[in-house]
Amino acid sequence: MIVWIGALLGVAFGIFQARKRQGKGLDYAQYGAAYGIAFAIVALIINIVIVRMTMG
């Protein structure tokens, strides 16, 4: 669940960045995908750290 939230926040942030740089539709998609994947990976790592800390 946390990974999905991270991915959605990444997509929103990527679209915001593309809009800020005056990109077109494909730029929105590319930035959204790149930031979405990056934020999802970071959220996954944070999730693993939290689970490991609470299990041990």
N, CA, C and O atoms as CSV, one atom per row, in Angstrom:
chain,resi,resn,atom,element,x,y,z
A,1,MET,N,N,0.832,-1.192,0.000
A,1,MET,CA,C,0.000,0.000,0.000
A,1,MET,C,C,0.876,1.254,0.000
A,1,MET,O,O,0.604,2.213,-0.723
A,2,ILE,N,N,1.919,1.233,0.813
A,2,ILE,CA,C,2.804,2.389,0.882
A,2,ILE,C,C,3.525,2.586,-0.450
A,2,ILE,O,O,3.784,3.719,-0.856
A,3,VAL,N,N,3.844,1.497,-1.119
A,3,VAL,CA,C,4.530,1.589,-2.412
A,3,VAL,C,C,3.628,2.260,-3.440
A,3,VAL,O,O,4.093,3.074,-4.238
A,4,TRP,N,N,2.334,1.922,-3.425
A,4,TRP,CA,C,1.399,2.547,-4.366
A,4,TRP,C,C,1.261,4.037,-4.094
A,4,TRP,O,O,1.193,4.839,-5.026
A,5,ILE,N,N,1.219,4.410,-2.822
A,5,ILE,CA,C,1.134,5.834,-2.475
A,5,ILE,C,C,2.375,6.566,-2.956
A,5,ILE,O,O,2.284,7.663,-3.506
A,6,GLY,N,N,3.542,5.949,-2.745
A,6,GLY,CA,C,4.781,6.544,-3.229
A,6,GLY,C,C,4.793,6.700,-4.736
A,6,GLY,O,O,5.237,7.722,-5.260
A,7,ALA,N,N,4.304,5.683,-5.433
A,7,ALA,CA,C,4.264,5.747,-6.901
A,7,ALA,C,C,3.324,6.851,-7.377
A,7,ALA,O,O,3.656,7.593,-8.302
A,8,LEU,N,N,2.173,6.962,-6.762
A,8,LEU,CA,C,1.220,8.010,-7.164
A,8,LEU,C,C,1.763,9.406,-6.872
A,8,LEU,O,O,1.581,10.328,-7.666
A,9,LEU,N,N,2.428,9.554,-5.733
A,9,LEU,CA,C,3.052,10.846,-5.429
A,9,LEU,C,C,4.160,11.158,-6.432
A,9,LEU,O,O,4.333,12.307,-6.839
A,10,GLY,N,N,4.900,10.137,-6.825
A,10,GLY,CA,C,5.943,10.325,-7.824
A,10,GLY,C,C,5.392,10.743,-9.178
A,10,GLY,O,O,5.946,11.619,-9.842
A,11,VAL,N,N,4.302,10.112,-9.580
A,11,VAL,CA,C,3.673,10.486,-10.852
A,11,VAL,C,C,3.195,11.935,-10.802
A,11,VAL,O,O,3.407,12.696,-11.746
A,12,ALA,N,N,2.555,12.309,-9.706
A,12,ALA,CA,C,2.078,13.690,-9.565
A,12,ALA,C,C,3.245,14.672,-9.593
A,12,ALA,O,O,3.166,15.712,-10.245
A,13,PHE,N,N,4.323,14.346,-8.889
A,13,PHE,CA,C,5.490,15.219,-8.862
A,13,PHE,C,C,6.138,15.300,-10.244
A,13,PHE,O,O,6.581,16.371,-10.658
A,14,GLY,N,N,6.194,14.176,-10.957
A,14,GLY,CA,C,6.764,14.173,-12.301
A,14,GLY,C,C,5.970,15.022,-13.269
A,14,GLY,O,O,6.541,15.764,-14.067
A,15,ILE,N,N,4.656,14.915,-13.201
A,15,ILE,CA,C,3.815,15.741,-14.068
A,15,ILE,C,C,3.988,17.209,-13.735
A,15,ILE,O,O,4.030,18.053,-14.630
A,16,PHE,N,N,4.089,17.519,-12.448
A,16,PHE,CA,C,4.324,18.902,-12.026
A,16,PHE,C,C,5.646,19.420,-12.594
A,16,PHE,O,O,5.714,20.552,-13.071
A,17,GLN,N,N,6.691,18.601,-12.543
A,17,GLN,CA,C,7.990,19.013,-13.074
A,17,GLN,C,C,7.930,19.234,-14.587
A,17,GLN,O,O,8.496,20.201,-15.097
A,18,ALA,N,N,7.248,18.344,-15.301
A,18,ALA,CA,C,7.134,18.494,-16.753
A,18,ALA,C,C,6.341,19.746,-17.102
A,18,ALA,O,O,6.674,20.454,-18.053
A,19,ARG,N,N,5.305,20.014,-16.339
A,19,ARG,CA,C,4.505,21.222,-16.590
A,19,ARG,C,C,5.329,22.472,-16.296
A,19,ARG,O,O,5.229,23.472,-17.007
A,20,LYS,N,N,6.143,22.408,-15.245
A,20,LYS,CA,C,6.997,23.536,-14.863
A,20,LYS,C,C,8.024,23.840,-15.958
A,20,LYS,O,O,8.377,24.998,-16.182
A,21,ARG,N,N,8.500,22.790,-16.639
A,21,ARG,CA,C,9.483,22.953,-17.707
A,21,ARG,C,C,8.827,23.137,-19.070
A,21,ARG,O,O,9.502,23.081,-20.098
A,22,GLN,N,N,7.529,23.353,-19.080
A,22,GLN,CA,C,6.729,23.622,-20.273
A,22,GLN,C,C,6.837,22.481,-21.297
A,22,GLN,O,O,7.075,22.707,-22.483
A,23,GLY,N,N,6.653,21.252,-20.798
A,23,GLY,CA,C,6.703,20.088,-21.675
A,23,GLY,C,C,5.366,19.829,-22.344
A,23,GLY,O,O,4.370,20.498,-22.068
A,24,LYS,N,N,5.368,18.857,-23.216
A,24,LYS,CA,C,4.147,18.451,-23.916
A,24,LYS,C,C,3.619,17.158,-23.314
A,24,LYS,O,O,4.121,16.714,-22.281
A,25,GLY,N,N,2.639,16.557,-23.922
A,25,GLY,CA,C,1.973,15.378,-23.369
A,25,GLY,C,C,2.899,14.198,-23.114
A,25,GLY,O,O,2.815,13.556,-22.067
A,26,LEU,N,N,3.778,13.911,-24.061
A,26,LEU,CA,C,4.707,12.798,-23.871
A,26,LEU,C,C,5.727,13.097,-22.783
A,26,LEU,O,O,6.202,12.182,-22.110
A,27,ASP,N,N,6.067,14.365,-22.606
A,27,ASP,CA,C,6.956,14.736,-21.505
A,27,ASP,C,C,6.285,14.458,-20.170
A,27,ASP,O,O,6.928,13.990,-19.230
A,28,TYR,N,N,4.989,14.748,-20.088
A,28,TYR,CA,C,4.246,14.448,-18.855
A,28,TYR,C,C,4.312,12.956,-18.548
A,28,TYR,O,O,4.535,12.550,-17.407
A,29,ALA,N,N,4.112,12.149,-19.591
A,29,ALA,CA,C,4.131,10.698,-19.396
A,29,ALA,C,C,5.510,10.208,-18.977
A,29,ALA,O,O,5.633,9.372,-18.081
A,30,GLN,N,N,6.546,10.728,-19.627
A,30,GLN,CA,C,7.899,10.276,-19.315
A,30,GLN,C,C,8.314,10.700,-17.907
A,30,GLN,O,O,8.825,9.884,-17.140
A,31,TYR,N,N,8.099,11.954,-17.568
A,31,TYR,CA,C,8.453,12.418,-16.232
A,31,TYR,C,C,7.622,11.696,-15.175
A,31,TYR,O,O,8.143,11.302,-14.131
A,32,GLY,N,N,6.332,11.524,-15.448
A,32,GLY,CA,C,5.467,10.828,-14.501
A,32,GLY,C,C,5.923,9.399,-14.260
A,32,GLY,O,O,5.944,8.933,-13.121
A,33,ALA,N,N,6.288,8.701,-15.333
A,33,ALA,CA,C,6.749,7.315,-15.189
A,33,ALA,C,C,8.075,7.252,-14.440
A,33,ALA,O,O,8.248,6.422,-13.547
A,34,ALA,N,N,9.001,8.118,-14.796
A,34,ALA,CA,C,10.321,8.083,-14.161
A,34,ALA,C,C,10.233,8.398,-12.672
A,34,ALA,O,O,10.789,7.675,-11.846
A,35,TYR,N,N,9.542,9.465,-12.335
A,35,TYR,CA,C,9.405,9.819,-10.924
A,35,TYR,C,C,8.552,8.793,-10.175
A,35,TYR,O,O,8.809,8.507,-9.006
A,36,GLY,N,N,7.551,8.248,-10.839
A,36,GLY,CA,C,6.721,7.227,-10.205
A,36,GLY,C,C,7.527,5.993,-9.831
A,36,GLY,O,O,7.383,5.462,-8.730
A,37,ILE,N,N,8.366,5.538,-10.740
A,37,ILE,CA,C,9.211,4.372,-10.460
A,37,ILE,C,C,10.208,4.690,-9.356
A,37,ILE,O,O,10.406,3.884,-8.447
A,38,ALA,N,N,10.834,5.852,-9.429
A,38,ALA,CA,C,11.829,6.222,-8.419
A,38,ALA,C,C,11.193,6.322,-7.028
A,38,ALA,O,O,11.743,5.805,-6.056
A,39,PHE,N,N,10.050,6.978,-6.935
A,39,PHE,CA,C,9.385,7.127,-5.638
A,39,PHE,C,C,8.897,5.776,-5.124
A,39,PHE,O,O,8.923,5.534,-3.918
A,40,ALA,N,N,8.454,4.894,-6.014
A,40,ALA,CA,C,8.006,3.566,-5.597
A,40,ALA,C,C,9.166,2.756,-5.020
A,40,ALA,O,O,8.991,2.048,-4.028
A,41,ILE,N,N,10.344,2.852,-5.628
A,41,ILE,CA,C,11.508,2.136,-5.113
A,41,ILE,C,C,11.906,2.663,-3.745
A,41,ILE,O,O,12.215,1.884,-2.843
A,42,VAL,N,N,11.900,3.982,-3.584
A,42,VAL,CA,C,12.226,4.570,-2.285
A,42,VAL,C,C,11.200,4.151,-1.239
A,42,VAL,O,O,11.568,3.821,-0.111
A,43,ALA,N,N,9.929,4.160,-1.596
A,43,ALA,CA,C,8.880,3.740,-0.659
A,43,ALA,C,C,9.029,2.269,-0.298
A,43,ALA,O,O,8.785,1.889,0.847
A,44,LEU,N,N,9.425,1.438,-1.251
A,44,LEU,CA,C,9.642,0.018,-0.977
A,44,LEU,C,C,10.783,-0.186,0.009
A,44,LEU,O,O,10.669,-0.991,0.933
A,45,ILE,N,N,11.875,0.531,-0.180
A,45,ILE,CA,C,13.017,0.422,0.733
A,45,ILE,C,C,12.631,0.886,2.131
A,45,ILE,O,O,12.986,0.245,3.120
A,46,ILE,N,N,11.910,1.993,2.217
A,46,ILE,CA,C,11.455,2.477,3.527
A,46,ILE,C,C,10.528,1.458,4.181
A,46,ILE,O,O,10.617,1.223,5.386
A,47,ASN,N,N,9.652,0.859,3.404
A,47,ASN,CA,C,8.734,-0.161,3.920
A,47,ASN,C,C,9.498,-1.372,4.461
A,47,ASN,O,O,9.164,-1.893,5.525
A,48,ILE,N,N,10.513,-1.814,3.738
A,48,ILE,CA,C,11.310,-2.954,4.195
A,48,ILE,C,C,12.034,-2.623,5.489
A,48,ILE,O,O,12.091,-3.452,6.398
A,49,VAL,N,N,12.585,-1.427,5.582
A,49,VAL,CA,C,13.287,-1.028,6.812
A,49,VAL,C,C,12.329,-0.987,7.996
A,49,VAL,O,O,12.673,-1.449,9.084
A,50,ILE,N,N,11.151,-0.449,7.801
A,50,ILE,CA,C,10.172,-0.366,8.893
A,50,ILE,C,C,9.740,-1.760,9.337
A,50,ILE,O,O,9.647,-2.028,10.535
A,51,VAL,N,N,9.478,-2.645,8.385
A,51,VAL,CA,C,9.046,-4.006,8.736
A,51,VAL,C,C,10.159,-4.743,9.477
A,51,VAL,O,O,9.895,-5.440,10.457
A,52,ARG,N,N,11.392,-4.596,9.019
A,52,ARG,CA,C,12.504,-5.275,9.687
A,52,ARG,C,C,12.727,-4.747,11.104
A,52,ARG,O,O,13.079,-5.510,12.003
A,53,MET,N,N,12.526,-3.458,11.301
A,53,MET,CA,C,12.712,-2.872,12.627
A,53,MET,C,C,11.634,-3.346,13.600
A,53,MET,O,O,11.908,-3.555,14.781
A,54,THR,N,N,10.417,-3.514,13.105
A,54,THR,CA,C,9.326,-3.929,13.999
A,54,THR,C,C,9.307,-5.434,14.237
A,54,THR,O,O,8.726,-5.886,15.223
A,55,MET,N,N,9.926,-6.219,13.363
A,55,MET,CA,C,9.918,-7.673,13.511
A,55,MET,C,C,11.012,-8.161,14.452
A,55,MET,O,O,10.879,-9.219,15.066
A,56,GLY,N,N,12.076,-7.405,14.564
A,56,GLY,CA,C,13.209,-7.914,15.319
A,56,GLY,C,C,13.325,-7.311,16.647
A,56,GLY,O,O,14.240,-7.647,17.400
